């Protein structure tokens, strides 16, 4: 157990820039955008309305229904969380892609194999880092980023004589929104396990450029399988094309504000619409899909192959 813990700490220190700094940088960008947006709005307001428009907006917030404010904050938090999920997946993708290839490339694999650490522990430590450690660090970074953003918003409200506690802090669903992100990380890890396993295998097997094997091999296989079915049954092409066009038209008529399913109608701040708790229940229920179990089987096979190849491949 101590050896495995040491391996996890090693992965953190080697990739803490990606795991820890990235969510904080994203939060800093949101904060800067808020500050620039406020300064720009305040400047134009002073020139055109002598600052009355901003004051009117603050007064409107003070008189607004708290349920609508709460719904607006929920949309902001869940929308930013969808961006964090996307960035987290990209980081984990490249982390796993180079996890078993880089130490063969720089020769450090010989050092690690001289230690009392098995290949199974090494590979599993990288998988646990991708599915547990990185999401937990990202969650902490998301919480810090949200708190900094809300703190700056509170300062701006105070500058205009508003009470940030009644307008902002008392209307934040802390645990449900942050819990939705954490559960989303769990769901993302479970659904993406086949991808993670394939990336580990590609990283251990490839002699050069594991990206080509990890990405283009599945693409070529999917392309060949699609056209094989198309040649056997021409209806596949016709059905596939019209289904795709129909989905695009449906999405075009109902653009969404985030990857979490908020449509145009939901921007009306109706508190009866989807909340963080409903998203949590939806994601947890999705884990019972039979496709998850097929993916787990594929992930186990891919990780086992990665461990096997790791034992015999010491150089690129």
N, C-alpha and C positions, 0 to 999 in steps of 0.2 A: 504493500500500500504506500509506503514512504517513497519507494522508487517511482511509482506511478504519479504521485503528487509532485515529485521533483521534475518529472517530465512535463507535467502541466505548467509548472512555474517556468520551466525553460521556454515553452511555447509562448507564454505570456510575455516574457522579457524580450524574446526575439521579434515579436509582432505587436508590441504594445502601442506602437505608433498608429497602426491600422485599427486596432481594437479600441483603444482608449481615446486617441486624439481625434479620430474621424468624427464620432458623434458630437464631440465638443466643438469641432470646427463647423459642423452643420448648424449647431445651435447658435454659434457666434454669427454665422451668416444671417440667420433669421433675426437675430437681435439688431444687427447693423441695418438690415432692411427696414425693420420697424423704426429705428431712430432716423434713418434718412427719409423715410416716408413721412414721419411726423414733422421733421424740420422743413421739408419741402411744402407740405400742406400748410404749416403754420406761416411760412414766409408768404405764400400766395394769399393766404387768408388775411394777413395783415395789410397787404397792398390793396386787395379788392374789397374786403369787408371790415377792415379795422379789427380783425380778430374775433368778430362776432360769430362766424360760422363754427369755429372750433368750440367756443363756449356753448353755442346752441347744441352741438353734438354731445358734449359732456352732460348738459342738462337732460337731453333726451335719454342718455344712458341711465341717469339717476331715476328717471320716471318709467323706465322700461320694465316690463314684467320679468322678474328674476328667472322664470322658467325659460324665457327666450334667450336671455343672456347665457344661461347655463347650456342651452342647446348650441349656441354659437361657439362657446368655448369648447364644447365636446367635439364639434366639427373641426375646429382648428387643431386640437390635440390629436384626434384620430387621423386627420389628414397628414400631419407632419409625421406621425408614426408610420404611415404607409411608405413615406420616403425613406425613413430609417430602415424599414424592412428590406426595401430594394437595395439600398447601399450595403446593408449587412450581407445580403446574399452575394453581391459582387465581390466583397472582401473575402468571404469564405470560399468562393469559387476559386479565386487566384491563390489563396492560402493553401488549399488542398491540392491545387494543380502543381504547385512547386514544393509541396511538403516533403515528398520522398525523392524528388528529382534533384533538388538543389544541393543536398548533402552529398549526393554522388557526384555532382558537377564540381563542387569545390573540394572534394576528397575528405570532408569531415566525417563521412560515414565510417571510415576506418577507425577514427577515434571513438565514435559512439559504440561501435561493435566490440571495441576492446574493453568496454565497461560491462558490468553484470546487468545488462538490460536486454531483454529479449526483443525480437522483431515484433512479436505480438503486442507487447507493451508500447513499443514505439508507434506502431500504426494506430492502435486504439487511442493513445494519448492525443494524436492529431484529430481523430474523429470526435473524441469527447471535447476537445478544444473548440471544434467547429459547431457542435450541437449544444454545448452547455456553457463553456467559459466565455466565448465571444458574445453570445446573446445576453448573458448576465452583465458583462461589461457595457455592452451597448445600452441595456436598460438603464444602468446607472448614469451613463452619459446623457441619455434622453431625459431622465428626471432632472439632472442638473441644468440642462439646456432649457427645459420648460420653466424651471424656477427662476433662472436668470431673466428669461423673457418676461415672465409675469412680474418680476421685481422692477424691471425697467418700465413696464406698463404702469405699475403702481406709482412710480415716481412722476410719470407724465400726468397721471390723474391728479396727484397731489398738487402739481404746479397749477392746475386749473380749479383747485378748491374742491375736488371730489373726494369721496371716501373710497379708497381702493378695496377696503375689506368688504363693504356691502356690495360694491359693484363687481369685484373680481374674485377675491379669495374665497368668499363664502359660496360662490357659485361654481367652484371647480370640483369635478368628480375625480378626486385624486386616485383612489384605489381602483375604480372601475376602468378608467382610461389607461392608467399605467399597467393595470392588470391585463387589459386587452392586448397591450403590446407584448407583455411577457408570455401570455398564452399563445399569441400569434407567433412568437419565436419558437415555442414548442411545436405548434402545428406546422410551421415552416420547416423545422428540422425533421419532423416525421415524414412529411410529404417529400422532402428533398433528399432523404437518405439514399435512395437509388442513385441520384446524381452524385452525392458525396462519395458513395462507394466506388462509382465509376471513375471519379476524379482521382481517388487514391490509387486505384489500379493503373490508371493512365500514368500517374506520376511515378509509380514504381516500375512500370514496364517500359516506358519510352526511353530510348537511348538519346534522342534529341527531340526538342520541341514537343513536349507533352500536350500542348494546346491542340496540335493537329489531330492527334489521336482522340483526345477528349471531346472535341467539337465536331470535326469533320467526319469521323467514322460513324457516329450515330446519324448525322445528317445524310450521309451516303446510304446507310442502311434504310433509313426512313424513306428517302427518295426512291430507292429501288423497290421497296415494298409497296409504296403508293402506286408506282407505274405498273408493277406486276398485277395488282388488283385492278388497275384501270384497264389493262389489256385483256384481262379475263372477263371483266364486267364493265362495259363502257358507262353504265349508269353511275359509277363511282365518281367519274369526272363531273358529270352533269349535276349530281346531288351535291358534291363538294363545293362546286363553284356557286350554285344558287344559295346553299346554306351559308357560305361565307359572306356573300353579298347581303343576304338578309340580316345577318348578325351586325354587319357594318352599318346598315341603314338603321337598325334598332338603336345601336349605340350613338349614331349621329343625331337621332331625335331625342335621346336622353343622355346627354353628356354627363359624366360623373366628376365630382370634385376630388375624389380620392380613390385609391384602390380598395377601399373598404366599403364601397357601395352607396355613397351618398349621391342621390340624383338631384336633378334640378328642383323637383318638388320638395325635397327635404331641406333645401336651403331656406325655406320659409320659416325655419326655426320652430317647427312643431315638436314639442317635447315628447309627443307620443311616438315619434319615429325611432329608428334604431339607436340604441344606446350602447355604451361600452359593455354592459352586462349581457345584452342580447348578442353582441358580437362574440363575446366569450363563449356563450352557450352554442352559438352557431359553429364556431371553430372546433369546439370539443366534440360536438355531434358529428362533424365531418371526419373525425379520426376513426369513426366506426365504419367508414366506407371500405368494402372488400378490396378495393384497389390498393389501399394502404398495406395490406398483408402481402400482396404480391410484390409490392415495392420493397418490403422488408426482406423477403426471401432473396430478391435480386441483390439487395445491399449486403446481406450476409455473404453471399457467394462472391461478390466483387471484393469485399474487404478480405475474405479468406485468400483469394487469389493475390491480392496486394501483399499480404503477409508472406505468402509462399514465394513470390517473386523477389521480395525484399531480402530473403535469406540467401539468395544465390547471385544477386546482382549488386556488386560493390563498386562499379564504375560505370560511367556513361559510354 
